[in-house]
Amino acid sequence: GVGRPGVTFWAVLGDLQWNGAGYYGQPSEDILSTSSTIQINFSNPTLAFGLDLLVFAGFGDHANVNVYGADDTTLLASVSGISISEPSSTVFFGYQDSAGIGMVQIEDTDHGWSPLIDNVTFATVPEPSAFAILIMCAGMLFVKRQTKF
């Protein structure tokens, strides 16, 4: 649930590690950084994203999440102390912003590796022309319904 077009994972000061299902009690495949921070970059700004945070069996954890705007520098949100107890107790984290999200950083506070990431989903910002067509079609539908009565 993490390998998707449009998203890139970066290990901040470490390497990425891909875990198969069953590795240290994991319910499915997941990814982590061998340093305390993993970064997720969206190739195009996204309106919203969601993901599951997990830990290795027997290694409860706390995570901090920073969400950045489409420019990858404007901090939109910072959430600290997210508690993750066991692999079977995944913690969902999601965020939305109509101006667009470009990057997310997830940091572990208890171990030398990042929290595990699984089931990343996101919605890209529509192209201006596609958005204009959508609005135009919605407007035409509204006019058609108004003139029918």
Salt bridges, closest charged atoms under 4 A:
ASP110 OD2 - HIS62 ND1 2.86
